[in-house]
Amino acid sequence: MFSDAESRRDEWERLLPFFNGIISNDHENIIIVSYGHLLSVFNAMWLAMDIEMLNKVELFGFAGGVSFMHESVHGKRFIKRMSDMSYIEQITIPIYIIKLIQRIF
């Protein structure tokens, strides 16, 4: 372990002002880009979990994954899709990359 690494509590405390800003915002759509480990903390906050739950569950996101979160008019929060990577299947790989890969293998 690294002695100066952030703990889950440190991450939670650092993310809390940002999260509160998101919650109090009235925009319909908000895009958040982060790395998977910190997204785990954000997901727990979104689901109104206590910080101690992070010792028992992991809500990890994949690099490049897209999550769809929603809050109903009654304040109930949902994660409709979590760390979805299906959009990658729709990306067209340029032919020169395919040829390069074929040459290597």
Sequence and secondary structure as in RCSB ss.txt:
>XXXX:A:sequence
MFSDAESRRDEWERLLPFFNGIISNDHENIIIVSYGHLLSVFNAMWLAMDIEMLNKVELFGFAGGVSFMHESVHG
KRFIKRMSDMSYIEQITIPIYIIKLIQRIF
>XXXX:A:secstr
  TTS  HHHHHHHHHHHHHHHHT   S       HHHHHHHHHHHTT  GGGGGT      TT EEEEEE TTS
 EEEEEEEE GGGGG    HHHHHHHHHH 
